[in-house]
Amino acid sequence: MLINKKAKDRLIDTFNENTIMHDWWVLLFASLHENVHFIDIATLMYRQHDDNSIGASKKIGMKAIINKAINGHVNIKKAFLQSNSFYNSLEKDELKLLTESQNYLFSFYRNYSQLSFYQRLKFCLKTAPLKSTLTKNIYTKAILLLGLK
């Protein structure tokens, strides 16, 4: 990830206790300014830490699956908090840069606790996959549909 000083200074001003996925935050901010470029070359080795907030796990087995389900629920809550925090950090001119799709997602996350089952169902059916695999996507949308506590 490469950013200039102006973006770095703006991003640092927006980081807070809900900023758990820094790469997500930076990418979303950069996308507002249509300044994201993909380089299809590995520039470094990806490294997964045992204590990452969200991410892959090398553990397998029934206990790992149960823990993944429990943590998945917690991770969705963290993602909601981060999403709402990101939205609230935007200035008026930045809010105008949001696409219709981004506004729809942010609105869903901000108003989630007041949405009816029908409204959550409509969201789950209308939105594209939210995760990289079918299993994760079904699990995530099931949690969104049934409700976060």
Helices and strands as residue ranges (DSSP letters): H 5-14, H 22-32, H 62-89, H 92-95, H 100-111, G 112-114, H 117-126, H 134-146
